[in-house]
């Protein structure tokens, strides 16, 4: 039996029909040059991470656990130096006590804003879970309750920055500008690092002292530069997304200007304590190794996103980014126009998982969201969206957001399973 026949049989055992498999192969054949470009970016970023670790003299002593207050946690402090080196910031806060990207953003915002300050988003509404953090939707403990004013400038219809209205919005109270790199539950373009740099330069020209913070979630290592390379005062993200490489079991990071990071640390722990406390609890090795693997893992996820865009655009569905445009995060939005499309897609992703593949995802009232949300993720780390996952709100335009895949091969299987589910359900009727 030849290798190709064996491969076909293996996919068949995983529930992929010959028709779906052949369609996927035709799509994949057109993507070789793009995949090679992704590998070149991953190689550069891999060298960047290795250099950051070597420059900070990482040793196995840094993998030792600490408990209690975590005073003199050499592994924790060195990991933060590595993050500062890799992302070209003055300082970093990298902690398991930062439980999610939303938490890290809350700490960065609340640590650097004071009553009477104004927070400005020049890229429209932020991700759903930040609405309650800010107070767009009333919530106990929001920035609004502490006297922070919020203002936003929506993007233009073509997804570009509305520079005229941004200039009008910046005033004497504007203290911090928050820029969300990725799209969230909004099928808009993700911003390139170059675009973010242009926006920051524009803002700083009007008010040099304003703090520019970038929500970097899903964007790390997609390009060879990061927002801190183009003027961002802080970048913020989650370790169970890109930079954790699938190994980090929890955590978040804040990298940037030392004064901004220090203020965030006082909010995370307590005034007077800051970065001096916070035990690493024995997970340092996973955090170091996850960062080491991250460029390769992100490359696999990017290939999966591009494959998904090409698979579904050819079938007539709207996809953002489209099948040919450049990539600046690992998220692929696909608009089905019906709840059945979103649900069927998520069922296929769940069925491709190594964990909980037998579970059927269903929409539910998830905390922090204003509509039911369906999430598919059979992950080794709960909620890890660098692992193969998909989610979306059950509301118009009924778009699903696909991301992750610790390897390209798993991402490929996930897309094929999603397509198989939609073919079985009759949502997709004809494979061109």
N, C-alpha and C positions, 0 to 999 in steps of 0.2 A: 504494500500500500504506500503511495507516495505521500509526501509531507502535506501537499495541498488538500488531498482527500481526507487525511487525518484532521486537518484544521477544520474543514467543512463539517466533519462529523462532530467535532468538539463543539462548534457553534450550534449545531443542531441539537446536541444534548442540553445546551443552555437555552433552547427555545427559539432560536433564530432560524427562520425559514430560508430556503435557498434563494427565494426571490429577494428578500430583504438583504441578505448577505451579499448578493451580486450587485444590488443597487449601491450598497455601502462601498464595495470595492471600486466601482466605477467612480464614485465621488473621491475616494482616497487617492486614486491614481493621479488626479489633477492637482494634488496639494504638495507634491514632493519639494518644490522649490521653497514654498512658504515654511514647510517644516524644517528645512535646512537653515533658513534664516533664524527661526526660533532657537535652534540648537546653537547657533553662533552667539546669540544673546545670552543663552544659558551658560555657555563656556566663559564668556567675559565675567558674568556675575559670579560664577563659581570661583574664579580667580580672585575676585574682589573680596568674597567672604573668607577665602583661605588667607589672603593677605591680612585682613582684619584680625583673624585669630592668631596668626603668627606675630604680627606687630605687638599684640597684647600678651604674648607668651603664655598662651593657654596650655595648661597642664592637667594631668588627671587629678591633681589635688583640688582643682576647681569643681570637680564633680561631687565632692563630699557634701553631706547633708548638714543643715543647721536647724535648730529648733528654737522655740521660745521667742525672745526678742529678735534673734538673728543678728546680734552685734558682730562685727568683724567677719561677715560672710564674704570670704574672698572670692568664691565662685560667682556669687550674685554680682558683686562689684565689678569683677572682670568681665562678666557677660555684658554688663551695661557699657563698659568701655568698648567692647567689641561692636555692639550695636551703634555706638557713637562713631566708631571708625568706619564701619561699613556704610552707614547712611550719611556720613560727613556732617555730623552735628557736634556741638560743643559738649553735650551731656545727654544721658539717656536714663529713663526709668523703665526697667523691664522686670515685671513682677507677676508671680502667680496670683497675687492679691488683686490684680486687675482682671476681673473675671470675664470680660467680654470687650468687644470693640466699643459698644455703647458705653460701658463703664469707663473705659479709658478716655473716651471723648468727654464724658461728664466730668471726670477728674481734671482733665486739661482745661476745660472751659471754666468750671467753678473755681479752680485754683488761680486763674488769671483774670477773672472778672469780679468787679465789686459793685455794690449797690449804686445805681445811677449810671453805670456804664451801658453802652449799647453794643449789641452783638449784631453783625451784619452778615447775611448770606447773599453773595452776589451771583449765586448759581441756582436760585429758586429754592423750593421747599426741600429741606433735608430728609434723610431716611426716616421712615415711620417711627422707629423707636426713639429718635431724638426729639420728636414733637413734644413728648411729655417731659423730657429733660429740660427743654427750653421753656416750655409753657405755652406752646402753640395750642396744644390741648391741655387743659388744666390738670395738674397732677400735684400731689403732695411733695414738697421739696424741690419743685422746679426752680430754674433760674428766675423765672418771673416772680415767684414768691419772695425771692431775695432781692427784688428791685432791679433786676437786669432787664433792659428793654431789648426787644428783638425787632429787626427789620430785614426784609428780603427784597431782592431785585430779581424778578423772573428772567429766565433766558429768553432770547428772541425765538420766534417760531422755528427757525432753522437750527436751534440748539447752540447758538453762539452767544457770547457775553454782550449784554446791553450796556456798553461803556458809558453812554450819555447818562442813563439813569443811575448807574453805579456812582458816577461822579457827583450827582445830585444827592445821593443818599448818604455819602460820607460827611459827617459833621463833627463838631467839637466833642461830642460824647462817644463817638465811634471808637471803641477800645480794641475790638478783636474782629477780624474777618475770617469766617470759616468757609472753606472750599471743599466740597465733597467731590473727590476724584471720580468715583464710580457712580453708576446710575441709580442704585437703589431700585425701588419698585416704580421706575419711571423709564419708559423706553426712549431715553435721550442718549446722545453720544456720551461716551466716557471721555474725559479730558486727557490729552497727552501732557506729559511733564512740560513740554515746551509751551503749550497753551497756558498751563498753570503759572509758569514763570512770567509770561506776558501779562497775565492778570495781576499777579503780585507786584510787578514793576509799575503797573498803572496805579494801583492802590497806594503804593509807597511814594509815588511822585506827588500824589495829592496830600497824603498824611504819612510822613516817614516813620513816625513812632508807633503806628498801628501794628498790632500783632497779627500776623497771617498764619493761620493754622490750616493744615490740609488733613482731611480724613483720607488716609492712604489705604484703607481696607480694599483688598482684592487687587491692588496695583503693584505691590512690591515685587521687584525683579522681573517685571514684564518688559521694562525698558532697561537700558544700561545706565540711566540716571534716575534720580529720585527728586521729589519736590524740594528737599533740603539743598540740592545742588543748584536750584534756581531761585533761591531767596525765601523759602518758607521758614518761618521762625519755629514752627513745631510741625512734626508729622506724627500721626497717631494711628495705631492699628491693633489687630488682634493676633495672638499667637496661634489660634486654631484656624487661622486663614493662612495666607501665603508664607510668612516668615517662620512659622512653626514646623513647616515641612511635613506635616502629618504626624509628627512625634510628640510635639508639645501637648500635654494633657489639659492645659489651661493657661491663661495669661494674656497680657497685653503690653504694649510699649508706647512710650512717648519719647521722641528724639528731637533735639533742636537746641535752641539757645539755653545756656545754663540757667539764667534767671527764670525763664518760662518753665523749664523742667523742675527747678527747685520749688517754685510755687505750687506746681502740680503735686509734688511729693508731700508737701505740707498738708494738702487737702486729702491725699490718700491715707497718710498715717495721722499725724497731728502736728500743730504748730510747735516748732522746737525740735521735732524728731526727724521729719522728712525722710531722706534716703538712708538714714543710719539704722533703721529697723526694718524688719520684714524677713522672716526666715524663708529659706528656699525649699525646706521640707523634702530634700532628696530628689528633686526633679531637675536639677541643673544639667545633668548629662543629656536628658531628653531635649532641653531647650538649646543647648549647644549643638547637638547632633541634628536637630530639626532645622536650625538655621543653616548648618552646613549642607544639608540635602535640599534646601528650599529652591535654589535656582533650577535644579533638575526636575523637581516636582512641579514647579510652576510651568516649566516648559511642556510637561505632559498635559497639564490642565489647559494650557493655551491651544495645543493641538486639538484637544477635544472640543474646545469652543469653536474653533475654525471649522472642524469637521461638522459640528452640529449646524452651524450657519449654512454651510453648503448643502447639507442633506435636506434641510427644511425650506430653504429659499427656492430650491429647484422644484419643490412640491407646491409652490405658490404662497407660502406663508411669509408674512413680514418678519424680518429678523434685524436686530440691532446688536452689534454692528452687522453690516451686510456681509456677503460672502467674500468680498475682495478688499474691504478697507482695512487700514492698519489697526492694531490692537493695543489698548492701553490698560486693560484689566482682564481678568479671567472669566468675566460674566458674559453669558450669551442670552439675550432676550429673544423669545419667540412668541409672537402673537397669534393665538389660535382663533380668537373671536367668540369662543364658546367655553363654558365651564367644562364640558366633556373633554375638550382638547387638553386643557391644563391638567385635569385629573388623570386622564389616560397617560399623558407624558410622565407624570410623577409616578404612576404605578409601574411604568417600565423602568424608570431609574431605580426604584426600590427593589424591583425584581432582579436587578443586576448586581446588587450589593453583596459583599462577602459576609455581612452581619445583618440579621433580620430581613433576609431576602423574602421570607415567607409572609411578611407583614404587608397589609394593604393600607397605604396612606389615605387619610380622609381629611377634608377641610375641618378646621376647628377654630374656636375663639381664642386665639393666641394672645397672651398679655403684650401690650405695647402697640397693637395694631387696631385699626378702626373697621376692619372687615374680617371675615373668616379667611384663614390662610391654610394652604396645604403645603406640607413639607415632606420631601422624600430624602432619606439619608440613612443608609445602613452603615454607620460609621464606627470606627474603633474608638473615636473620641466623640462624645455626644455633642451634636451641633457643629461639628467641624466642617466648615464649608470649603476647605482645601481638599477634603475627600469628596468623592462623587456625590453630588447632591443637586436637588432642584426644589424650587418653591415658588409660590406666587399667591397673590390675593385673589379671592374668588369675587372679582368685580370687573366691570369693563375697563380696558379692552380685552380682558382675559388673556394676559400674557404670563408666560412661565419664565423663570430665571434659572438658567442652568450654570453650574460651575463645578470646578474641582475634578478630581481624579488623580490619585497618587501616582498612577502610571498612565501613559497614553493608551495602553491596551485596555485598561479598565474603563477609561473615558469612552473609548470606541465601543466597547460592549454596551455601556450604558445608553449611548445614543441609538445603537441598533435595537436594544430592548424597548426603548421608548417608541421607536418607529414601529416595531412589531406589535406593540400594544395598540397603537393607533390604527394600524391595518386591521388587527383583529376586531377592534371596536367599530370599524367602518368610518372612522374620522378621515383616514387617508384611504382613497379608493384606487388610486392608480400610481404606480411607481414608474416614472419616466425612465 
